Amino acid sequence: MIAIETNGLTKQYGESVALSDLSVTIPTGTVYGFLGPNGAGKTTTMRILATLLKPTHGTAHIMGASIENRSAVAKHIGYLPETPPLYDELTGREQLEYIAGLREIPIEKATERIDRLATALSLIDDLDDRISSYSKGMKQKAAFIQAQLHDPAVLFLDEPTSGLDPRAARTMRTMIDDLAASGKTVFLSTHILPVVEEHADVVGVLNEGRLVAEGEPMALVQSAESGDKQSLEDVFLSITREPPGGMERAAPEPQHE
Ligand SMILES: Nc1ncnc2c1ncn2[C@@H]1O[C@H](COP(=O)(O)OP(=O)(O)OP(=O)(O)O)[C@@H](O)[C@H]1O
């Protein structure tokens, strides 16, 4: 089944084009690594797909539901934005129970999920402290739990490991792999290329609002392989330096000259 499908998705702010003609098809169970330099349009794309922003042109469907139908899309998705959407005056547990209530998740089920995810992320001992006392990483963990309280089919994660210490970042990456293994789809924006290289099934590279490359990480590296280009970072630097043009698709078989 297709989890995310976009056709000609475009967002303009006046004369300026933040996202141009994005068409992607992402099957369920995929970890899709969404890369691009600052200002490329990654957050714009995620906000459109999370129904928080309307596109200027184009269509998109999440688990078959049009992004024009906000409530139909909302039940399928969880969104972890760059800035965790939390109430400072609540404790972590109050915050998560509040969101569980809004999502109409029975309290026993919510408590089981909150405790399980908070234990996995080593946040369990801090859940009864106020969010105002949380570090950046603790807020990130709470927001990650919040985004998946309702067990959504599709998760949009904007820089999910931002602010996390190495152990917590590793745990979160393992959780992302586990989510995909259980059939969930993870749309992951990050600047940390080794994370994408290791965890993404497919990579899409956005530059100045355009998708300039898409493919499996290894295939992208191999199709671009020439001279000393060997890592996804080299490929990223190479394709995002050039002016936007036609889309480069990774060849299924490596092309050697
Ligand atoms: N509300 C807005 N009004 C005008 N321009 C905007 C607005 N929001 C975003 N933009 C522009 O759209 C473009 C894409 O921004 P976006 O935040 O999607 O980039 P990004 O890839 O997420 O960047 P970063 O990696 O820095 O988070 C940028 O040129 C930005 O200045």
PDBQT file of the ligand as one rigid body, heavy atoms in Angstrom, charges set to zero:
ROOT
HETATM    1  N1  LIG A 301       6.064  31.912   6.143  1.00  0.00    +0.000 N 
HETATM    2  C1  LIG A 301       6.967  32.086   5.178  1.00  0.00    +0.000 A 
HETATM    3  N2  LIG A 301       6.974  33.195   4.414  1.00  0.00    +0.000 NA
HETATM    4  C2  LIG A 301       7.869  33.359   3.417  1.00  0.00    +0.000 A 
HETATM    5  N3  LIG A 301       8.835  32.455   3.110  1.00  0.00    +0.000 NA
HETATM    6  C3  LIG A 301       8.877  31.328   3.853  1.00  0.00    +0.000 A 
HETATM    7  C4  LIG A 301       7.958  31.079   4.918  1.00  0.00    +0.000 A 
HETATM    8  N4  LIG A 301       8.253  29.863   5.455  1.00  0.00    +0.000 NA
HETATM    9  C5  LIG A 301       9.309  29.390   4.764  1.00  0.00    +0.000 A 
HETATM   10  N5  LIG A 301       9.677  30.262   3.805  1.00  0.00    +0.000 N 
HETATM   11  C6  LIG A 301      10.777  30.092   2.832  1.00  0.00    +0.000 C 
HETATM   12  O1  LIG A 301      10.598  28.855   2.188  1.00  0.00    +0.000 OA
HETATM   13  C7  LIG A 301      11.863  28.240   1.937  1.00  0.00    +0.000 C 
HETATM   14  C8  LIG A 301      11.865  26.821   2.502  1.00  0.00    +0.000 C 
HETATM   15  O2  LIG A 301      11.865  26.893   3.931  1.00  0.00    +0.000 OA
HETATM   16  P1  LIG A 301      11.825  25.571   4.846  1.00  0.00    +0.000 P 
HETATM   17  O3  LIG A 301      11.666  26.025   6.267  1.00  0.00    +0.000 OA
HETATM   18  O4  LIG A 301      10.806  24.637   4.312  1.00  0.00    +0.000 OA
HETATM   19  O5  LIG A 301      13.276  24.975   4.609  1.00  0.00    +0.000 OA
HETATM   20  P2  LIG A 301      14.014  23.733   5.314  1.00  0.00    +0.000 P 
HETATM   21  O6  LIG A 301      14.497  22.853   4.225  1.00  0.00    +0.000 OA
HETATM   22  O7  LIG A 301      13.116  23.108   6.329  1.00  0.00    +0.000 OA
HETATM   23  O8  LIG A 301      15.244  24.450   6.023  1.00  0.00    +0.000 OA
HETATM   24  P3  LIG A 301      16.076  24.092   7.373  1.00  0.00    +0.000 P 
HETATM   25  O9  LIG A 301      16.938  22.914   7.058  1.00  0.00    +0.000 OA
HETATM   26  O10 LIG A 301      16.870  25.329   7.581  1.00  0.00    +0.000 OA
HETATM   27  O11 LIG A 301      15.075  23.832   8.466  1.00  0.00    +0.000 OA
HETATM   28  C9  LIG A 301      12.921  29.163   2.533  1.00  0.00    +0.000 C 
HETATM   29  O12 LIG A 301      13.438  29.957   1.508  1.00  0.00    +0.000 OA
HETATM   30  C10 LIG A 301      12.139  29.991   3.515  1.00  0.00    +0.000 C 
HETATM   31  O13 LIG A 301      12.707  31.268   3.643  1.00  0.00    +0.000 OA
ENDROOT
TORSDOF 0
